[in-house]
Amino acid sequence: MSFVAPFLDPQIAEIAPGFRALSISVKASLIEHPQVSTDALKKACDSLGAETPAWAQSHLAAWANTFRLFGAKPQRTPCSAEALRKRVLRDGSLPNIDPIVDLYNAISIKYAIPVGGENFDAYIGVPRLTIADGTELFDTTKDGDAANESPEKGEVIWRDEQGVTCRRWNWRQGTRTRLYSNAKRMWFILESLPEMPMDALRAAGDELSRGLQQMMPDAKIESQLIELY
């Protein structure tokens, strides 16, 4: 299994100094215990508020400030972790989508951290966190139909050689690389700012890896810290 080592554009340091992430690569196997993710998601939703880490609000506030620095409006387009937590606080739970998606959503809710899950076989080249020039294509859906749009110039995006895979850093994922349980190679990125303690970032990665291993006993999993220099 080849480890996924994403490229971080040095310009990102001007927007988010101290940004670091865990890159987790998975060679998937048959999901034998899907209940692991169902239980994890329910527990994360049920405990939100009662067991929220002391640093969680400052971490989400830091993400909101970071979004403003590249022109996004976090009230309308918040980071993925804040969006999930707001839905849970409003509705009391999240619907089950897919065992893999449910698991990484549970980690995102519990640790107040944006977590991306990608079908790595759909990638063309290496994932890159960079600044959009505004001409890139992003595949999405509008009114239920496939559509293409472009990010705004100066927007932080994840992309590969073909186009944008996630807009506004971690706000909305494209359709081409979207992850489901039938993927053979999976890639997860857990993104943190300095307001989240390093031991909490590692704990989130360990819990995600442990849950994946419990669901897919024969899976091969590697994790590595990625930092800006």
CYANA upper distance limits for C-alpha pairs under 8 A (distance plus 0.5 A):
  1 MET  CA     27 LYS  CA      7.04
  1 MET  CA    220 LYS  CA      8.17
  2 SER  CA     25 SER  CA      8.47
  3 PHE  CA     25 SER  CA      6.27
  3 PHE  CA    222 GLU  CA      7.43
  4 VAL  CA     23 SER  CA      7.51
  4 VAL  CA     24 ILE  CA      7.97
  4 VAL  CA     25 SER  CA      6.45
  4 VAL  CA    126 VAL  CA      8.08
  4 VAL  CA    187 TRP  CA      7.67
  5 ALA  CA     23 SER  CA      7.59
  5 ALA  CA    126 VAL  CA      7.90
  5 ALA  CA    127 PRO  CA      8.30
  5 ALA  CA    226 ILE  CA      8.40
  6 PRO  CA     23 SER  CA      8.34
  6 PRO  CA    126 VAL  CA      6.46
  6 PRO  CA    127 PRO  CA      5.41
  6 PRO  CA    128 ARG  CA      6.14
  6 PRO  CA    129 LEU  CA      8.03
  7 PHE  CA    126 VAL  CA      7.56
  7 PHE  CA    127 PRO  CA      6.83
  7 PHE  CA    128 ARG  CA      5.17
  7 PHE  CA    129 LEU  CA      6.78
  8 LEU  CA     12 ILE  CA      7.71
  8 LEU  CA    128 ARG  CA      6.46
  8 LEU  CA    129 LEU  CA      5.49
  8 LEU  CA    130 THR  CA      7.07
  8 LEU  CA    228 LEU  CA      7.29
  9 ASP  CA    128 ARG  CA      7.80
  9 ASP  CA    129 LEU  CA      6.47
  9 ASP  CA    130 THR  CA      5.55
  9 ASP  CA    131 ILE  CA      8.18
 10 PRO  CA     14 GLU  CA      8.36
 10 PRO  CA    228 LEU  CA      7.42
 10 PRO  CA    229 TYR  CA      7.88
 11 GLN  CA     15 ILE  CA      7.83
 11 GLN  CA    130 THR  CA      7.90
 11 GLN  CA    131 ILE  CA      8.03
 12 ILE  CA     16 ALA  CA      6.46
 12 ILE  CA     17 PRO  CA      8.03
 12 ILE  CA    129 LEU  CA      8.36
 12 ILE  CA    130 THR  CA      7.30
 12 ILE  CA    131 ILE  CA      8.13
 12 ILE  CA    156 VAL  CA      8.46
 12 ILE  CA    228 LEU  CA      8.48
 13 ALA  CA     17 PRO  CA      5.04
 13 ALA  CA     18 GLY  CA      7.64
 13 ALA  CA     19 PHE  CA      7.72
 13 ALA  CA    228 LEU  CA      7.07
 13 ALA  CA    229 TYR  CA      8.31
 15 ILE  CA     66 THR  CA      6.92
 15 ILE  CA     69 LEU  CA      6.88
 15 ILE  CA     70 PHE  CA      7.76
 16 ALA  CA     66 THR  CA      6.87
 16 ALA  CA    193 LEU  CA      7.84
 17 PRO  CA    228 LEU  CA      8.32
 18 GLY  CA    193 LEU  CA      6.72
 18 GLY  CA    194 PRO  CA      6.21
 18 GLY  CA    227 GLU  CA      8.16
 18 GLY  CA    228 LEU  CA      7.39
 19 PHE  CA    191 GLU  CA      8.06
 19 PHE  CA    192 SER  CA      6.55
 19 PHE  CA    193 LEU  CA      5.35
 19 PHE  CA    194 PRO  CA      7.14
 19 PHE  CA    227 GLU  CA      6.96
 19 PHE  CA    228 LEU  CA      6.84
 20 ARG  CA    191 GLU  CA      6.80
 20 ARG  CA    192 SER  CA      6.10
 20 ARG  CA    193 LEU  CA      6.98
 20 ARG  CA    194 PRO  CA      8.47
 20 ARG  CA    225 LEU  CA      7.67
 20 ARG  CA    226 ILE  CA      6.16
 20 ARG  CA    227 GLU  CA      4.94
 20 ARG  CA    228 LEU  CA      7.06
 21 ALA  CA    189 ILE  CA      7.04
 21 ALA  CA    190 LEU  CA      5.77
 21 ALA  CA    191 GLU  CA      4.93
 21 ALA  CA    192 SER  CA      6.27
 21 ALA  CA    201 LEU  CA      8.43
 21 ALA  CA    225 LEU  CA      6.34
 21 ALA  CA    226 ILE  CA      5.63
 21 ALA  CA    227 GLU  CA      6.98
 22 LEU  CA    188 PHE  CA      8.44
 22 LEU  CA    189 ILE  CA      6.18
 22 LEU  CA    190 LEU  CA      5.58
 22 LEU  CA    191 GLU  CA      7.26
 22 LEU  CA    201 LEU  CA      8.13
 22 LEU  CA    202 ARG  CA      8.21
 22 LEU  CA    205 GLY  CA      7.25
 22 LEU  CA    223 SER  CA      7.15
 22 LEU  CA    224 GLN  CA      6.14
 22 LEU  CA    225 LEU  CA      5.09
 22 LEU  CA    226 ILE  CA      6.39
 23 SER  CA    187 TRP  CA      7.80
 23 SER  CA    188 PHE  CA      6.41
 23 SER  CA    189 ILE  CA      5.31
 23 SER  CA    190 LEU  CA      7.21
 23 SER  CA    223 SER  CA      6.14
 23 SER  CA    224 GLN  CA      5.86
 23 SER  CA    225 LEU  CA      6.81
 23 SER  CA    226 ILE  CA      7.21
 24 ILE  CA    187 TRP  CA      6.30
 24 ILE  CA    188 PHE  CA      5.53
 24 ILE  CA    189 ILE  CA      6.87
 24 ILE  CA    205 GLY  CA      8.29
 24 ILE  CA    209 SER  CA      8.33
 24 ILE  CA    221 ILE  CA      7.47
 24 ILE  CA    222 GLU  CA      6.12
 24 ILE  CA    223 SER  CA      4.83
 24 ILE  CA    224 GLN  CA      7.06
 25 SER  CA    185 ARG  CA      8.04
 25 SER  CA    186 MET  CA      6.54
 25 SER  CA    187 TRP  CA      5.30
 25 SER  CA    188 PHE  CA      7.05
 25 SER  CA    221 ILE  CA      6.24
 25 SER  CA    222 GLU  CA      5.76
 25 SER  CA    223 SER  CA      6.90
 26 VAL  CA    185 ARG  CA      6.22
 26 VAL  CA    186 MET  CA      5.46
 26 VAL  CA    187 TRP  CA      6.71
 26 VAL  CA    219 ALA  CA      7.23
 26 VAL  CA    220 LYS  CA      6.12
 26 VAL  CA    221 ILE  CA      5.08
 26 VAL  CA    222 GLU  CA      7.11
 27 LYS  CA    184 LYS  CA      6.65
 27 LYS  CA    185 ARG  CA      5.34
 27 LYS  CA    186 MET  CA      7.02
 27 LYS  CA    219 ALA  CA      6.10
 27 LYS  CA    220 LYS  CA      5.53
 27 LYS  CA    221 ILE  CA      7.05
 28 ALA  CA    183 ALA  CA      7.58
 28 ALA  CA    184 LYS  CA      5.61
 28 ALA  CA    185 ARG  CA      6.28
 28 ALA  CA    186 MET  CA      7.33
 28 ALA  CA    216 MET  CA      7.53
 28 ALA  CA    218 ASP  CA      8.09
 28 ALA  CA    219 ALA  CA      5.29
 28 ALA  CA    220 LYS  CA      7.23
 29 SER  CA    184 LYS  CA      7.69
 29 SER  CA    216 MET  CA      6.09
 29 SER  CA    217 PRO  CA      7.97
 29 SER  CA    218 ASP  CA      6.15
 29 SER  CA    219 ALA  CA      5.52
 30 LEU  CA    216 MET  CA      6.28
 30 LEU  CA    218 ASP  CA      8.06
 31 ILE  CA    181 SER  CA      8.20
 31 ILE  CA    215 MET  CA      5.85
 31 ILE  CA    216 MET  CA      5.22
 31 ILE  CA    217 PRO  CA      8.40
 32 GLU  CA    215 MET  CA      6.15
 32 GLU  CA    216 MET  CA      6.40
 32 GLU  CA    217 PRO  CA      8.01
 33 HIS  CA    214 GLN  CA      7.38
 33 HIS  CA    215 MET  CA      5.02
 33 HIS  CA    216 MET  CA      7.58
 34 PRO  CA     38 THR  CA      7.41
 34 PRO  CA     99 PRO  CA      6.21
 34 PRO  CA    215 MET  CA      6.30
 35 GLN  CA     39 ASP  CA      6.52
 35 GLN  CA     99 PRO  CA      8.39
 35 GLN  CA    215 MET  CA      8.41
 36 VAL  CA     40 ALA  CA      6.68
 36 VAL  CA    103 LEU  CA      8.36
 36 VAL  CA    211 GLY  CA      7.21
 36 VAL  CA    214 GLN  CA      7.61
 36 VAL  CA    215 MET  CA      6.76
 37 SER  CA     41 LEU  CA      6.54
 37 SER  CA     99 PRO  CA      6.05
 37 SER  CA    100 ILE  CA      7.57
 37 SER  CA    102 ASP  CA      6.21
 37 SER  CA    103 LEU  CA      5.10
 37 SER  CA    106 ALA  CA      8.29
 37 SER  CA    211 GLY  CA      7.72
 37 SER  CA    215 MET  CA      8.28
 38 THR  CA     42 LYS  CA      6.77
 38 THR  CA     96 ASN  CA      7.71
 38 THR  CA     99 PRO  CA      7.52
 38 THR  CA    102 ASP  CA      7.25
 38 THR  CA    103 LEU  CA      7.93
 39 ASP  CA     43 LYS  CA      6.59
 40 ALA  CA     44 ALA  CA      6.60
 40 ALA  CA    102 ASP  CA      8.45
 40 ALA  CA    103 LEU  CA      6.95
 40 ALA  CA    106 ALA  CA      6.43
 41 LEU  CA     45 CYS  CA      6.65
 41 LEU  CA     94 LEU  CA      8.27
 41 LEU  CA    102 ASP  CA      6.55
 41 LEU  CA    103 LEU  CA      6.84
 41 LEU  CA    105 ASN  CA      7.53
 41 LEU  CA    106 ALA  CA      5.01
 42 LYS  CA     46 ASP  CA      6.48
 42 LYS  CA     93 SER  CA      7.70
 42 LYS  CA    106 ALA  CA      8.38
 43 LYS  CA     47 SER  CA      6.51
 44 ALA  CA     48 LEU  CA      6.60
 44 ALA  CA    106 ALA  CA      6.04
 44 ALA  CA    107 ILE  CA      8.09
 44 ALA  CA    109 ILE  CA      6.77
 44 ALA  CA    110 LYS  CA      5.86
 45 CYS  CA     88 VAL  CA      6.73
 45 CYS  CA     92 GLY  CA      7.37
 45 CYS  CA     93 SER  CA      5.98
 45 CYS  CA     94 LEU  CA      7.84
 45 CYS  CA    106 ALA  CA      8.04
 45 CYS  CA    109 ILE  CA      7.74
 45 CYS  CA    110 LYS  CA      8.38
 46 ASP  CA     92 GLY  CA      7.94
 46 ASP  CA     93 SER  CA      7.87
 47 SER  CA     51 GLU  CA      6.17
 47 SER  CA     52 THR  CA      8.20
 48 LEU  CA     52 THR  CA      6.43
 48 LEU  CA     85 ARG  CA      8.34
 48 LEU  CA     88 VAL  CA      8.42
 48 LEU  CA     89 LEU  CA      8.18
 48 LEU  CA    109 ILE  CA      7.96
 48 LEU  CA    110 LYS  CA      7.43
 52 THR  CA     56 ALA  CA      7.10
 52 THR  CA    110 LYS  CA      7.59
 52 THR  CA    111 TYR  CA      8.22
 53 PRO  CA    111 TYR  CA      7.68
 55 TRP  CA     59 HIS  CA      6.70
 55 TRP  CA    195 GLU  CA      7.24
 55 TRP  CA    196 MET  CA      6.91
 56 ALA  CA     60 LEU  CA      6.79
 56 ALA  CA    111 TYR  CA      7.71
 56 ALA  CA    112 ALA  CA      6.15
 56 ALA  CA    196 MET  CA      7.80
 57 GLN  CA     61 ALA  CA      6.50
 58 SER  CA     62 ALA  CA      6.54
 58 SER  CA    195 GLU  CA      6.78
 59 HIS  CA     63 TRP  CA      6.90
 59 HIS  CA    112 ALA  CA      7.84
 59 HIS  CA    113 ILE  CA      8.47
 59 HIS  CA    192 SER  CA      8.43
 59 HIS  CA    193 LEU  CA      7.30
 59 HIS  CA    194 PRO  CA      8.34
 59 HIS  CA    195 GLU  CA      5.50
 59 HIS  CA    196 MET  CA      6.29
 60 LEU  CA     64 ALA  CA      6.80
 60 LEU  CA     79 CYS  CA      8.42
 60 LEU  CA     81 ALA  CA      8.21
 60 LEU  CA     82 GLU  CA      6.98
 60 LEU  CA    112 ALA  CA      7.43
 60 LEU  CA    113 ILE  CA      8.39
 61 ALA  CA     65 ASN  CA      6.78
 62 ALA  CA     66 THR  CA      6.62
 62 ALA  CA    193 LEU  CA      7.71
 62 ALA  CA    195 GLU  CA      7.68
 63 TRP  CA     67 PHE  CA      6.66
 63 TRP  CA     79 CYS  CA      7.17
 63 TRP  CA    193 LEU  CA      7.95
 64 ALA  CA     68 ARG  CA      6.93
 64 ALA  CA     74 PRO  CA      5.94
 64 ALA  CA     78 PRO  CA      7.26
 64 ALA  CA     79 CYS  CA      7.63
 65 ASN  CA     69 LEU  CA      6.96
 66 THR  CA     70 PHE  CA      7.52
 67 PHE  CA     71 GLY  CA      7.02
 67 PHE  CA     72 ALA  CA      5.60
 67 PHE  CA     73 LYS  CA      7.28
 67 PHE  CA     74 PRO  CA      6.81
 67 PHE  CA     78 PRO  CA      8.38
 67 PHE  CA     79 CYS  CA      8.37
 67 PHE  CA    168 ARG  CA      8.08
 68 ARG  CA     72 ALA  CA      5.55
 68 ARG  CA     73 LYS  CA      6.47
 68 ARG  CA     74 PRO  CA      7.44
 70 PHE  CA    154 GLY  CA      6.74
 70 PHE  CA    155 GLU  CA      6.17
 70 PHE  CA    156 VAL  CA      7.33
 71 GLY  CA    154 GLY  CA      8.11
 71 GLY  CA    155 GLU  CA      7.42
 72 ALA  CA     77 THR  CA      7.52
 72 ALA  CA    155 GLU  CA      8.11
 72 ALA  CA    168 ARG  CA      7.61
 73 LYS  CA     77 THR  CA      6.34
 73 LYS  CA     78 PRO  CA      7.80
 74 PRO  CA     78 PRO  CA      4.62
 74 PRO  CA     79 CYS  CA      7.57
 77 THR  CA    171 TRP  CA      7.04
 78 PRO  CA     82 GLU  CA      6.66
 78 PRO  CA     83 ALA  CA      6.42
 78 PRO  CA    171 TRP  CA      6.96
 79 CYS  CA     83 ALA  CA      6.83
 79 CYS  CA    114 PRO  CA      7.32
 79 CYS  CA    169 TRP  CA      8.27
 79 CYS  CA    170 ASN  CA      6.40
 79 CYS  CA    171 TRP  CA      5.62
 80 SER  CA     84 LEU  CA      6.74
 80 SER  CA    114 PRO  CA      5.89
 80 SER  CA    115 VAL  CA      8.06
 80 SER  CA    170 ASN  CA      6.33
 80 SER  CA    171 TRP  CA      5.64
 80 SER  CA    172 ARG  CA      8.12
 81 ALA  CA     85 ARG  CA      6.77
 81 ALA  CA    108 SER  CA      6.13
 81 ALA  CA    109 ILE  CA      6.82
 81 ALA  CA    112 ALA  CA      6.11
 81 ALA  CA    113 ILE  CA      5.85
 81 ALA  CA    114 PRO  CA      5.16
 81 ALA  CA    115 VAL  CA      7.89
 82 GLU  CA     86 LYS  CA      6.55
 82 GLU  CA    112 ALA  CA      7.62
 83 ALA  CA     87 ARG  CA      6.86
 84 LEU  CA     88 VAL  CA      6.89
 84 LEU  CA    105 ASN  CA      8.16
 84 LEU  CA    108 SER  CA      8.31
 84 LEU  CA    109 ILE  CA      7.03
 85 ARG  CA     89 LEU  CA      6.65
 85 ARG  CA    109 ILE  CA      6.26
 85 ARG  CA    112 ALA  CA      8.30
 86 LYS  CA     90 ARG  CA      6.57
 87 ARG  CA     91 ASP  CA      6.35
 87 ARG  CA     92 GLY  CA      8.10
 87 ARG  CA     93 SER  CA      7.98
 87 ARG  CA     94 LEU  CA      7.78
 88 VAL  CA     92 GLY  CA      5.29
 88 VAL  CA     93 SER  CA      5.30
 88 VAL  CA     94 LEU  CA      6.62
 89 LEU  CA     93 SER  CA      8.14
 96 ASN  CA    102 ASP  CA      6.68
 97 ILE  CA    101 VAL  CA      7.01
 97 ILE  CA    102 ASP  CA      6.74
 98 ASP  CA    102 ASP  CA      6.29
 98 ASP  CA    180 TYR  CA      7.03
 98 ASP  CA    181 SER  CA      7.21
 99 PRO  CA    103 LEU  CA      6.75
 99 PRO  CA    181 SER  CA      7.09
100 ILE  CA    104 TYR  CA      7.03
100 ILE  CA    179 LEU  CA      8.38
100 ILE  CA    180 TYR  CA      6.99
100 ILE  CA    181 SER  CA      6.20
100 ILE  CA    212 LEU  CA      8.19
101 VAL  CA    105 ASN  CA      6.54
101 VAL  CA    117 GLY  CA      7.82
101 VAL  CA    179 LEU  CA      7.85
101 VAL  CA    180 TYR  CA      7.41
102 ASP  CA    106 ALA  CA      6.63
103 LEU  CA    107 ILE  CA      7.02
103 LEU  CA    208 LEU  CA      7.70
103 LEU  CA    211 GLY  CA      7.75
103 LEU  CA    212 LEU  CA      8.41
104 TYR  CA    108 SER  CA      6.71
104 TYR  CA    115 VAL  CA      6.98
104 TYR  CA    116 GLY  CA      8.24
104 TYR  CA    117 GLY  CA      7.82
104 TYR  CA    208 LEU  CA      7.14
105 ASN  CA    109 ILE  CA      6.69
105 ASN  CA    115 VAL  CA      7.76
106 ALA  CA    110 LYS  CA      6.60
107 ILE  CA    111 TYR  CA      6.46
107 ILE  CA    112 ALA  CA      8.46
107 ILE  CA    113 ILE  CA      8.18
107 ILE  CA    115 VAL  CA      8.11
107 ILE  CA    204 ALA  CA      6.91
107 ILE  CA    207 GLU  CA      7.99
107 ILE  CA    208 LEU  CA      7.09
108 SER  CA    112 ALA  CA      5.93
108 SER  CA    113 ILE  CA      5.40
108 SER  CA    114 PRO  CA      6.22
108 SER  CA    115 VAL  CA      6.21
109 ILE  CA    113 ILE  CA      7.64
111 TYR  CA    200 ALA  CA      8.04
111 TYR  CA    204 ALA  CA      7.04
113 ILE  CA    190 LEU  CA      7.29
113 ILE  CA    191 GLU  CA      6.93
113 ILE  CA    192 SER  CA      6.89
114 PRO  CA    170 ASN  CA      7.28
114 PRO  CA    190 LEU  CA      6.49
114 PRO  CA    191 GLU  CA      6.09
114 PRO  CA    192 SER  CA      7.90
115 VAL  CA    188 PHE  CA      7.40
115 VAL  CA    189 ILE  CA      6.19
115 VAL  CA    190 LEU  CA      5.07
115 VAL  CA    191 GLU  CA      6.98
116 GLY  CA    170 ASN  CA      7.76
116 GLY  CA    188 PHE  CA      5.90
116 GLY  CA    189 ILE  CA      5.61
116 GLY  CA    190 LEU  CA      7.05
117 GLY  CA    178 ARG  CA      7.83
117 GLY  CA    179 LEU  CA      6.38
117 GLY  CA    186 MET  CA      7.60
117 GLY  CA    187 TRP  CA      6.31
117 GLY  CA    188 PHE  CA      5.03
117 GLY  CA    189 ILE  CA      7.23
118 GLU  CA    177 THR  CA      6.08
118 GLU  CA    178 ARG  CA      5.96
118 GLU  CA    179 LEU  CA      5.23
118 GLU  CA    186 MET  CA      6.30
118 GLU  CA    187 TRP  CA      5.59
118 GLU  CA    188 PHE  CA      6.77
119 ASN  CA    123 TYR  CA      7.91
119 ASN  CA    177 THR  CA      5.62
119 ASN  CA    178 ARG  CA      6.35
119 ASN  CA    179 LEU  CA      5.15
119 ASN  CA    180 TYR  CA      7.82
119 ASN  CA    183 ALA  CA      6.40
119 ASN  CA    184 LYS  CA      8.26
119 ASN  CA    185 ARG  CA      6.73
119 ASN  CA    186 MET  CA      5.55
119 ASN  CA    187 TRP  CA      6.95
120 PHE  CA    177 THR  CA      7.45
120 PHE  CA    185 ARG  CA      5.93
120 PHE  CA    186 MET  CA      5.84
120 PHE  CA    187 TRP  CA      6.33
121 ASP  CA    177 THR  CA      8.49
121 ASP  CA    183 ALA  CA      8.17
121 ASP  CA    184 LYS  CA      7.85
121 ASP  CA    185 ARG  CA      6.55
121 ASP  CA    186 MET  CA      8.32
122 ALA  CA    176 ARG  CA      7.13
122 ALA  CA    177 THR  CA      5.78
123 TYR  CA    127 PRO  CA      8.10
123 TYR  CA    160 ASP  CA      7.06
123 TYR  CA    177 THR  CA      7.12
124 ILE  CA    160 ASP  CA      6.32
124 ILE  CA    161 GLU  CA      5.90
124 ILE  CA    162 GLN  CA      6.66
125 GLY  CA    160 ASP  CA      6.34
125 GLY  CA    161 GLU  CA      6.21
126 VAL  CA    160 ASP  CA      6.41
126 VAL  CA    161 GLU  CA      8.05
127 PRO  CA    158 TRP  CA      7.19
127 PRO  CA    159 ARG  CA      6.26
127 PRO  CA    160 ASP  CA      5.53
128 ARG  CA    158 TRP  CA      5.96
128 ARG  CA    159 ARG  CA      5.77
128 ARG  CA    160 ASP  CA      6.55
129 LEU  CA    156 VAL  CA      7.64
129 LEU  CA    157 ILE  CA      6.30
129 LEU  CA    158 TRP  CA      5.05
129 LEU  CA    159 ARG  CA      7.12
129 LEU  CA    169 TRP  CA      8.22
130 THR  CA    156 VAL  CA      6.26
130 THR  CA    157 ILE  CA      6.12
130 THR  CA    158 TRP  CA      6.90
130 THR  CA    159 ARG  CA      8.12
131 ILE  CA    153 LYS  CA      8.22
131 ILE  CA    154 GLY  CA      6.00
131 ILE  CA    155 GLU  CA      6.14
131 ILE  CA    156 VAL  CA      5.21
131 ILE  CA    157 ILE  CA      6.60
132 ALA  CA    136 GLU  CA      7.59
132 ALA  CA    151 PRO  CA      7.12
132 ALA  CA    152 GLU  CA      7.34
132 ALA  CA    153 LYS  CA      5.82
132 ALA  CA    154 GLY  CA      5.76
132 ALA  CA    155 GLU  CA      5.76
132 ALA  CA    156 VAL  CA      6.66
132 ALA  CA    157 ILE  CA      6.80
133 ASP  CA    152 GLU  CA      7.85
133 ASP  CA    153 LYS  CA      5.14
133 ASP  CA    154 GLY  CA      6.72
133 ASP  CA    155 GLU  CA      8.40
134 GLY  CA    150 SER  CA      6.53
134 GLY  CA    151 PRO  CA      5.80
134 GLY  CA    152 GLU  CA      5.45
134 GLY  CA    153 LYS  CA      4.66
134 GLY  CA    154 GLY  CA      7.87
134 GLY  CA    155 GLU  CA      8.46
135 THR  CA    150 SER  CA      6.61
135 THR  CA    151 PRO  CA      7.90
135 THR  CA    153 LYS  CA      8.40
136 GLU  CA    150 SER  CA      6.05
136 GLU  CA    151 PRO  CA      7.30
136 GLU  CA    163 GLY  CA      6.29
136 GLU  CA    164 VAL  CA      6.95
137 LEU  CA    148 ASN  CA      6.72
137 LEU  CA    149 GLU  CA      6.27
137 LEU  CA    150 SER  CA      5.45
137 LEU  CA    151 PRO  CA      8.02
137 LEU  CA    163 GLY  CA      5.72
137 LEU  CA    164 VAL  CA      6.44
138 PHE  CA    148 ASN  CA      5.93
138 PHE  CA    149 GLU  CA      5.73
138 PHE  CA    150 SER  CA      6.12
138 PHE  CA    151 PRO  CA      7.78
138 PHE  CA    163 GLY  CA      6.58
138 PHE  CA    164 VAL  CA      5.32
138 PHE  CA    165 THR  CA      7.20
138 PHE  CA    166 CYS  CA      8.30
138 PHE  CA    167 ARG  CA      8.26
138 PHE  CA    174 GLY  CA      6.93
139 ASP  CA    146 ALA  CA      7.77
139 ASP  CA    147 ALA  CA      6.43
139 ASP  CA    148 ASN  CA      5.13
139 ASP  CA    149 GLU  CA      7.16
139 ASP  CA    164 VAL  CA      8.02
139 ASP  CA    165 THR  CA      8.34
139 ASP  CA    174 GLY  CA      5.89
139 ASP  CA    175 THR  CA      6.48
139 ASP  CA    176 ARG  CA      7.32
140 THR  CA    146 ALA  CA      6.48
140 THR  CA    147 ALA  CA      5.80
140 THR  CA    148 ASN  CA      6.43
140 THR  CA    149 GLU  CA      7.97
140 THR  CA    174 GLY  CA      5.88
140 THR  CA    175 THR  CA      6.11
141 THR  CA    145 ASP  CA      5.69
141 THR  CA    146 ALA  CA      4.98
141 THR  CA    147 ALA  CA      5.63
141 THR  CA    148 ASN  CA      8.24
141 THR  CA    175 THR  CA      8.31
142 LYS  CA    146 ALA  CA      6.99
142 LYS  CA    147 ALA  CA      6.68
151 PRO  CA    155 GLU  CA      7.00
151 PRO  CA    157 ILE  CA      8.44
151 PRO  CA    167 ARG  CA      7.22
151 PRO  CA    168 ARG  CA      8.41
155 GLU  CA    167 ARG  CA      8.33
155 GLU  CA    168 ARG  CA      6.55
155 GLU  CA    169 TRP  CA      8.30
156 VAL  CA    167 ARG  CA      7.65
156 VAL  CA    168 ARG  CA      5.88
156 VAL  CA    169 TRP  CA      5.54
157 ILE  CA    164 VAL  CA      7.18
157 ILE  CA    165 THR  CA      8.11
157 ILE  CA    166 CYS  CA      6.36
157 ILE  CA    167 ARG  CA      5.57
157 ILE  CA    168 ARG  CA      6.08
157 ILE  CA    169 TRP  CA      5.27
157 ILE  CA    170 ASN  CA      8.23
158 TRP  CA    164 VAL  CA      6.43
158 TRP  CA    165 THR  CA      6.01
158 TRP  CA    166 CYS  CA      5.56
158 TRP  CA    167 ARG  CA      7.25
158 TRP  CA    169 TRP  CA      6.78
158 TRP  CA    170 ASN  CA      8.40
159 ARG  CA    163 GLY  CA      6.00
159 ARG  CA    164 VAL  CA      4.62
159 ARG  CA    165 THR  CA      5.39
159 ARG  CA    166 CYS  CA      7.30
160 ASP  CA    164 VAL  CA      7.03
160 ASP  CA    165 THR  CA      7.49
164 VAL  CA    174 GLY  CA      7.71
165 THR  CA    173 GLN  CA      6.45
165 THR  CA    174 GLY  CA      5.50
165 THR  CA    175 THR  CA      8.38
165 THR  CA    176 ARG  CA      7.97
165 THR  CA    177 THR  CA      7.16
166 CYS  CA    170 ASN  CA      6.52
166 CYS  CA    171 TRP  CA      7.48
166 CYS  CA    172 ARG  CA      5.98
166 CYS  CA    173 GLN  CA      4.79
166 CYS  CA    174 GLY  CA      6.15
167 ARG  CA    171 TRP  CA      6.39
167 ARG  CA    172 ARG  CA      5.81
167 ARG  CA    173 GLN  CA      7.03
167 ARG  CA    174 GLY  CA      8.30
168 ARG  CA    172 ARG  CA      7.56
173 GLN  CA    178 ARG  CA      7.45
174 GLY  CA    178 ARG  CA      6.98
179 LEU  CA    183 ALA  CA      7.24
179 LEU  CA    186 MET  CA      7.86
190 LEU  CA    201 LEU  CA      8.25
190 LEU  CA    205 GLY  CA      7.72
192 SER  CA    196 MET  CA      6.80
192 SER  CA    201 LEU  CA      7.63
194 PRO  CA    198 MET  CA      8.42
196 MET  CA    200 ALA  CA      7.18
196 MET  CA    201 LEU  CA      7.42
197 PRO  CA    201 LEU  CA      7.02
198 MET  CA    202 ARG  CA      6.79
199 ASP  CA    203 ALA  CA      6.54
200 ALA  CA    204 ALA  CA      6.63
201 LEU  CA    205 GLY  CA      6.86
202 ARG  CA    206 ASP  CA      6.55
203 ALA  CA    207 GLU  CA      6.57
204 ALA  CA    208 LEU  CA      6.73
205 GLY  CA    209 SER  CA      6.61
205 GLY  CA    223 SER  CA      8.28
206 ASP  CA    210 ARG  CA      6.46
207 GLU  CA    211 GLY  CA      6.58
208 LEU  CA    212 LEU  CA      6.70
209 SER  CA    213 GLN  CA      6.65
209 SER  CA    221 ILE  CA      7.46
210 ARG  CA    214 GLN  CA      6.66
211 GLY  CA    215 MET  CA      6.72
212 LEU  CA    216 MET  CA      6.40
212 LEU  CA    217 PRO  CA      8.49
212 LEU  CA    219 ALA  CA      8.26
213 GLN  CA    217 PRO  CA      5.56
213 GLN  CA    218 ASP  CA      7.85
213 GLN  CA    219 ALA  CA      6.72
213 GLN  CA    221 ILE  CA      8.32
